[in-house]
Amino acid sequence: MRALISVSDKRGVADFARALTTLGWEVIATGGTMKLLRDSGLKVLNISDITGFPEICDGRVKTLHPNVHGGLLAKRNDAEHLKALKDNHIEFIDMVCVNLYPFRETIAKEGVAMEDAIENIDIGGPSMLRSAAKNWQDVTVVCDPADYQQVLDELKKDGTTTAKTRLQLSAKAFTHTALYDSCIAAYLREKAGLNEKLFLDFDLAQSLRYGENPHQQAKFYRHSAAPVPYSLAFAKQLHGKELSYNNIQDANAALNIVREFTAPFCVGLKHMNPCGAAIGKDVVEAWTKAYEADKVSIFGGIVATNCVVNEAAAALMKPIFLEIIIAPGFTEGALAILQEKKNLRLMETDMTQNADKSTQIVSVNGGVLVQDLDLETGAVAADKAVTQRQPTAAELSDMEFGWRIVKHTKSNAIVVVRDGATAGIGAGQMNRIGSAEIALKQAHANGINEQLVMASDGFFPFEDCVALASTNGVTAIVQPGGSIRDQESITAANAANIAMIFTGLRHFKH
């Protein structure tokens, strides 16, 4: 029995090859793999010993030879195939252990030259994998070091791998080459200015109990690229029951809000909308203000904070029925308190700031929509005021806070805030005045009737929102501007002595 080994990922390969030789296998290797195995004290054949031809073109050509692919592709139960091998002095190759040049890792390096990327396009490796995978009934193909032990266990037990295992390994090999080729294609298409194809690469993270509703099946996939911050797909679950489809959607929405803030911040979220959010001097104050903003809606909701949860914060959170708490970390004391609640999910998530330029993909019937993540928020600056009155420093701070919250509230969205905390939120209404009425009603129900700041995700099409604000304690408004009737809103704000800023940036969230 003969195995051909040529790997870029050399984890465990020496031990794998040694175990094969102990079982009586003859090992063939190429280039760096051969050197590693020989340096490990193993007797291995050089691929040139099999092909009778030297490696040429800086190693670009070494395995593309009939003595390799004939030995892989020949059917063991086909007389004509067997005769062809005998007539041409070709021997069977019964196993291929190959993984490919690190193309994805190469192009991920900052400033990598296209020439370096091209040199990391593997040609012989995919050819060997495909040949072996096609002939899976007779050949075992291994492209993942995680499969070494299973292959060895079966060889030790029966002298061969099972047909089931060979088929599974074949499927993995074709997946390996398909993803590899799609990565190359995506890179070259970008360089060539082609954009009519979209390649997706996701791995199953979790099979879910059901989707949005119990009659819907669902699965959770994570991107195959390196982990990114503010991602539930790469978070660590420290406690609690399995995440649900709706949990994941809500948690993702919460993380997108948290990434807006560097000051201590906490948000409660329900059905992908914030129900209470606040900044504070520490996690305890941020949580307290966020909870006080809406004690009713937080029931059964999600909490996310950019602070490590300590014992004091955990003690305040524990009495409230929450589905998930998301944080960059939990102290041992906080874990001890919160883990007393059997089902409460505790998620430790990387919240390091970065310039993530990934895209957002949303499915529609028969297709997908793709857009850049809405990461650009922009500062709310006093010099963008369009009214006679400039905002005070306190109003400007609340405008900045409200602008970052309303960005993540379903359109049409109105958020009113005071002292770095939400006072009322109106989300997802079919008209903007309806959202304003909801937000102001909630603020007044909380006993907050004056010195309110209003934020709107889209422009005011009429002066009605300003008129409503003027009679309900609002002293400053931040909105994108851009309506053909902007002057009506400006005139109404001036008449009510309300400061108003146009950001010039819209944040619809459908």
C-alpha positions in Angstrom: 0.0 0.0 0.0 1.3 3.4 -0.9 0.5 6.9 0.4 1.4 10.2 -1.2 1.8 13.0 1.3 2.3 16.6 0.3 0.9 19.1 2.8 1.1 22.8 3.5 -0.4 22.4 7.0 2.1 20.1 8.6 0.4 19.7 12.0 0.7 16.0 13.0 1.9 14.8 9.6 5.2 13.3 10.8 3.3 11.2 13.4 0.7 10.2 10.8 3.4 9.1 8.3 5.3 7.2 11.0 2.1 5.3 11.9 1.5 4.5 8.3 5.0 3.1 7.9 4.6 1.0 11.0 1.5 -0.5 9.4 3.6 -1.4 6.4 2.7 1.5 4.1 5.2 3.0 1.7 5.2 6.8 1.8 5.9 9.1 -1.1 6.4 12.8 -0.4 7.2 16.1 -2.1 9.5 19.1 -1.4 9.1 20.5 2.1 7.0 17.6 3.3 9.7 15.1 2.2 12.4 17.1 4.1 10.3 17.2 7.2 9.6 13.5 7.2 13.2 12.6 6.5 14.4 14.9 9.2 11.9 13.1 11.5 13.8 9.8 10.8 11.4 8.4 8.3 12.3 6.6 5.1 10.2 8.1 2.3 10.3 8.2 -1.4 10.8 11.4 -3.4 8.0 12.1 -5.9 10.7 12.2 -8.6 11.4 8.5 -7.8 7.8 7.8 -8.9 7.6 10.0 -11.9 11.1 9.5 -13.2 11.1 13.3 -13.8 12.6 16.1 -11.7 10.6 18.9 -10.1 10.8 21.8 -12.5 9.8 25.5 -12.7 10.6 26.2 -9.1 8.5 23.2 -8.0 5.4 24.4 -10.0 5.5 21.0 -11.9 6.2 17.9 -9.8 3.0 15.8 -9.4 1.2 16.4 -12.7 2.3 13.1 -14.2 0.6 9.8 -15.4 2.5 7.8 -12.8 0.7 9.8 -10.1 -2.7 10.3 -11.6 -2.8 6.9 -13.2 -2.0 5.3 -9.9 -4.9 7.3 -8.3 -7.6 7.1 -10.9 -7.3 3.5 -12.1 -10.3 1.4 -11.1 -9.1 -1.7 -9.2 -12.0 -3.8 -10.7 -11.6 -2.7 -14.3 -9.4 -5.1 -16.4 -8.6 -2.4 -19.0 -7.5 0.0 -16.3 -5.3 -2.7 -14.7 -3.8 -3.6 -18.1 -3.0 0.1 -18.8 -1.2 0.4 -15.5 0.8 -2.8 -16.1 1.8 -1.9 -19.7 3.0 1.5 -18.5 4.7 0.3 -15.3 2.5 2.4 -13.0 1.8 1.3 -9.5 -1.4 2.1 -7.4 -1.4 5.0 -5.0 -3.9 4.0 -2.3 -3.9 7.2 -0.2 -3.4 10.9 -0.8 -2.8 13.2 2.1 -2.7 16.7 0.7 -3.7 20.2 1.8 -3.2 23.3 -0.2 -0.9 26.3 -0.4 -2.1 29.0 2.1 -3.8 31.3 -0.5 -6.4 32.7 1.9 -3.8 33.4 4.5 -1.5 35.0 2.0 -4.0 37.5 0.6 -5.1 38.3 4.2 -1.7 39.9 4.8 -1.6 43.6 4.7 0.0 44.9 1.6 0.5 41.5 -0.1 1.7 41.8 -3.7 -0.4 40.1 -6.4 2.7 38.2 -7.4 2.9 36.6 -4.0 -0.8 35.7 -4.1 -0.3 34.1 -7.5 2.6 32.0 -6.3 0.3 30.6 -3.6 -2.2 29.2 -6.1 -1.8 25.4 -5.8 -2.1 23.4 -9.0 -0.8 19.9 -8.3 -2.5 19.7 -4.9 -6.1 20.2 -6.1 -5.4 17.8 -9.0 -4.3 15.0 -6.7 -7.2 15.7 -4.3 -9.7 15.6 -7.1 -8.2 12.4 -8.6 -8.2 10.6 -5.3 -11.7 11.9 -4.3 -13.2 10.8 -7.6 -11.8 7.3 -7.1 -13.0 7.2 -3.5 -14.1 3.6 -3.8 -10.5 2.5 -4.0 -8.5 5.5 -2.6 -8.5 7.2 0.7 -8.1 11.0 0.5 -7.2 13.1 3.5 -7.1 16.9 3.5 -7.7 17.7 7.1 -5.3 16.8 10.0 -8.3 16.3 12.2 -9.1 13.1 10.2 -5.7 11.5 10.7 -6.6 9.6 13.8 -9.9 8.1 12.4 -8.0 6.9 9.3 -5.3 5.3 11.4 -7.8 3.6 13.7 -9.6 2.0 10.8 -6.4 0.9 9.2 -5.3 -0.7 12.5 -8.6 -2.4 12.9 -9.3 -3.7 9.4 -6.3 -3.0 7.3 -8.3 -0.5 5.2 -10.7 2.4 5.6 -14.5 1.8 5.4 -16.4 2.8 2.3 -18.4 5.2 4.4 -15.3 7.0 5.6 -13.8 7.2 2.1 -17.0 8.7 0.8 -17.1 11.3 3.6 -13.4 12.1 3.0 -14.1 12.4 -0.7 -16.8 15.0 0.0 -14.5 16.9 2.3 -11.8 16.9 -0.4 -14.1 18.3 -3.0 -15.3 20.9 -0.5 -11.7 21.8 0.2 -10.8 22.4 -3.4 -14.1 24.1 -4.2 -13.6 26.7 -1.4 -10.0 27.1 -2.4 -10.9 27.8 -6.0 -13.7 30.2 -5.0 -11.3 32.1 -2.8 -8.9 32.4 -5.8 -11.7 33.3 -8.1 -13.1 36.0 -5.8 -9.6 37.6 -5.4 -8.8 37.6 -9.1 -12.3 38.8 -10.0 -11.9 41.8 -7.7 -8.5 42.6 -9.2 -10.0 42.3 -12.7 -13.0 44.5 -11.8 -15.6 41.7 -12.3 -18.6 41.7 -9.9 -21.3 39.6 -11.4 -20.6 36.6 -9.1 -20.8 36.2 -5.4 -19.0 33.4 -3.5 -20.0 32.5 0.0 -18.0 30.4 2.4 -19.6 29.5 5.8 -19.2 26.6 8.2 -22.0 25.1 10.3 -21.7 26.5 13.8 -24.9 25.1 15.3 -28.0 23.2 14.3 -30.9 25.1 15.9 -34.0 23.7 17.6 -36.1 25.7 15.2 -36.2 29.1 13.4 -38.3 32.1 14.2 -41.2 29.8 14.9 -41.3 26.2 16.0 -42.5 24.9 12.6 -39.4 26.3 10.8 -36.1 24.5 10.7 -32.9 26.5 11.1 -29.2 26.3 11.2 -26.5 28.8 12.2 -23.4 29.2 10.0 -20.3 31.2 10.8 -18.0 32.7 8.2 -14.9 30.6 7.4 -12.6 33.6 7.6 -10.7 34.6 10.7 -12.7 35.6 13.8 -14.0 39.2 13.9 -15.0 41.3 16.9 -18.6 42.0 17.9 -19.6 38.6 16.5 -21.8 36.1 18.2 -20.6 33.5 15.6 -17.2 33.6 17.4 -18.4 34.3 20.9 -17.7 31.9 23.8 -20.8 30.7 25.7 -19.9 30.4 29.4 -23.3 29.3 30.7 -26.9 28.6 29.8 -29.0 26.7 27.4 -28.6 26.5 23.6 -29.0 29.7 21.6 -32.2 30.0 19.5 -32.6 31.6 16.1 -34.3 34.7 17.6 -31.6 34.9 20.3 -28.9 35.1 17.6 -30.7 37.8 15.7 -31.3 39.8 18.8 -27.8 39.4 20.1 -26.3 40.5 16.7 -28.4 43.6 16.8 -27.3 44.3 20.4 -23.6 43.9 19.5 -24.0 46.4 16.6 -25.2 48.9 19.1 -22.5 48.2 21.6 -19.8 48.8 19.0 -20.9 52.4 18.7 -19.5 53.3 22.2 -16.2 53.4 24.0 -17.5 54.9 27.2 -19.1 52.4 29.7 -22.4 51.5 28.0 -25.2 49.0 28.4 -28.3 48.3 26.2 -31.4 46.2 26.7 -32.8 44.8 23.5 -36.1 43.1 22.5 -37.1 42.0 19.0 -34.0 43.6 17.4 -34.8 47.1 18.9 -33.2 48.8 21.9 -35.7 49.2 24.7 -33.3 50.9 27.1 -29.7 52.2 26.6 -27.3 54.3 28.6 -23.8 55.4 29.2 -22.4 55.7 32.7 -19.3 56.1 34.8 -19.1 52.3 35.0 -21.0 49.1 34.2 -23.3 49.4 37.3 -24.4 52.9 36.4 -24.8 52.1 32.7 -27.0 49.0 33.6 -29.0 50.9 36.1 -29.8 53.8 33.8 -30.6 51.4 30.9 -32.9 49.3 33.1 -34.7 52.3 34.5 -35.4 53.5 31.0 -37.9 50.7 30.4 -38.4 48.2 33.1 -41.3 46.5 31.3 -39.9 45.8 27.9 -36.6 44.4 29.2 -38.5 41.3 30.5 -37.3 38.3 28.5 -34.8 40.5 26.6 -31.1 40.7 26.0 -28.5 42.8 27.7 -25.2 43.8 26.1 -22.4 45.8 27.6 -18.9 46.8 26.6 -17.7 46.4 30.2 -16.6 43.4 32.1 -19.6 42.4 34.3 -18.6 42.5 37.9 -20.3 41.2 41.1 -22.2 44.4 41.7 -23.7 44.5 38.2 -24.5 40.8 38.3 -26.4 41.2 41.5 -28.5 43.9 39.9 -29.1 41.9 36.7 -29.9 38.6 38.4 -33.5 39.3 39.6 -34.5 40.3 36.1 -35.7 37.6 33.6 -33.1 37.9 30.8 -32.4 35.6 27.9 -28.8 36.6 27.3 -26.0 38.8 28.8 -23.3 39.6 26.4 -20.0 41.2 27.6 -16.3 41.2 26.9 -15.9 39.3 30.1 -17.3 38.3 33.5 -15.5 38.3 36.9 -15.5 35.0 38.8 -17.9 36.5 41.3 -20.2 37.7 38.6 -20.2 34.2 37.1 -21.0 32.6 40.4 -24.0 34.9 40.8 -25.4 34.6 37.3 -24.8 30.9 36.9 -27.4 30.3 39.6 -29.9 31.0 36.8 -29.9 27.7 34.9 -31.1 28.9 31.6 -29.5 32.4 31.4 -27.0 32.4 28.5 -23.7 34.2 29.3 -21.7 35.1 26.2 -18.1 36.3 26.3 -17.5 38.3 23.1 -14.4 40.0 21.6 -15.2 43.7 21.7 -11.9 45.1 20.5 -12.4 48.0 18.1 -11.5 47.5 14.5 -12.1 48.7 11.0 -14.3 45.8 9.9 -15.2 46.2 6.3 -17.3 43.1 6.0 -20.6 43.1 4.1 -24.1 42.4 5.2 -26.1 39.7 3.4 -29.8 39.5 3.6 -31.8 36.8 1.8 -34.9 37.6 -0.3 -37.0 35.2 -2.4 -34.8 33.9 -5.1 -31.7 36.0 -4.3 -29.7 38.0 -1.7 -29.1 41.7 -1.0 -25.5 42.6 -0.2 -24.3 45.9 1.3 -21.5 47.3 3.4 -22.1 47.3 7.1 -23.4 50.7 8.3 -20.3 51.5 10.4 -20.0 55.2 9.5 -21.9 57.2 12.1 -20.1 60.5 12.1 -19.9 63.0 14.9 -22.7 65.3 15.8 -21.0 68.7 15.6 -22.3 72.0 16.8 -21.3 73.7 13.5 -23.9 71.6 11.7 -26.7 73.4 13.5 -29.3 74.8 11.1 -31.3 76.8 13.7 -30.8 80.2 15.3 -30.0 78.6 18.6 -26.9 76.5 19.0 -27.2 73.4 21.2 -25.7 73.5 24.7 -22.9 71.2 25.6 -25.3 68.9 27.5 -27.7 68.9 24.6 -24.9 68.1 22.1 -23.7 65.2 24.2 -27.3 63.8 24.3 -27.7 64.4 20.5 -24.5 62.3 19.9 -25.8 59.6 22.2 -29.3 59.6 20.7 -28.0 59.6 17.1 -26.0 56.4 17.8 -29.0 54.7 19.3 -31.6 55.7 16.7 -29.2 54.4 14.0 -29.9 50.9 15.3 -33.7 51.2 15.8 -36.1 50.0 13.2 -37.4 52.6 10.8 -39.3 54.8 11.1 -37.4 55.5 14.3 -37.5 58.3 16.9 -35.5 58.1 20.1 -35.7 60.7 22.9 -32.9 60.9 25.5 -31.8 62.7 28.5 -28.5 62.6 30.5 -27.0 59.8 28.4 -29.9 57.5 28.6 -32.9 56.7 26.5 -36.2 58.1 27.8 -38.5 56.8 25.0 -38.2 54.9 21.8 -40.6 54.7 18.9 -39.7 52.0 16.3 -40.9 50.5 13.1 -43.9 52.7 12.5 -45.4 53.4 9.1 -45.1 57.1 9.6 -42.6 59.1 11.6 -45.1 61.1 13.6 -46.4 57.8 15.0 -42.9 56.9 16.2 -42.5 60.3 17.8 -45.8 60.0 19.6 -44.7 56.6 21.0 -41.3 57.8 22.1 -42.6 60.9 23.8 -45.5 59.1 25.5 -43.0 56.6 27.0 -40.7 59.4 28.2 -43.6 61.1 29.9 -44.8 57.9 31.5 -41.3 57.6 33.0 -41.7 61.1 34.5 -39.3 62.8 32.1 -41.1 65.8 30.7 -38.5 68.4 29.9 -34.9 68.9 28.6 -35.4 66.0 26.2 -33.3 65.5 23.0 -34.9 63.9 20.0 -33.1 61.9 17.4 -34.6 60.7 14.0 -33.0 58.1 11.7 -34.5 59.9 8.6 -35.5 63.4 7.7 -38.8 65.0 8.7 -41.0 65.2 5.6 -43.2 67.8 7.4 -42.9 70.1 10.4 -45.3 67.9 12.5 -42.6 66.1 14.4 -41.0 69.4 15.4 -44.4 70.8 16.4 -45.1 67.7 18.6 -41.6 68.0 20.1 -42.1 71.7 20.9 -45.1 70.9 23.2 -43.6 67.8 24.8 -40.4 69.0 26.5 -37.9 68.6 23.6 -35.2 71.3 23.4 -32.9 69.9 20.7 -33.3 67.6 17.7 -30.8 65.7 15.6 -31.8 64.4 12.2 -30.2 63.8 8.7 -32.0 66.6 6.9 -32.5 66.3 3.1 -36.2 66.8 2.8 -37.5 69.3 0.2 -39.5 70.7 3.2 -36.5 71.0 5.5 -37.1 74.8 5.8 -40.6 74.1 7.4 -39.0 72.1 10.2 -36.2 74.7 10.6 -38.8 77.5 10.9 -40.9 75.5 13.4 -37.7 74.8 15.5 -36.7 78.5 15.5 -40.2 79.5 16.6 -40.0 77.0 19.5 -36.4 77.9 20.4 -35.3 74.3 19.6 -31.7 73.7 18.5 -31.6 71.4 15.5 -28.6 69.7 13.8 -28.6 68.1 10.3 -26.0 65.4 10.1 -26.3 64.8 6.4 -26.2 61.0 7.0 -29.3 58.8 7.0 -29.5 55.6 9.0 -32.6 53.6 7.8 -32.8 50.1 9.3 -35.4 47.9 7.7 
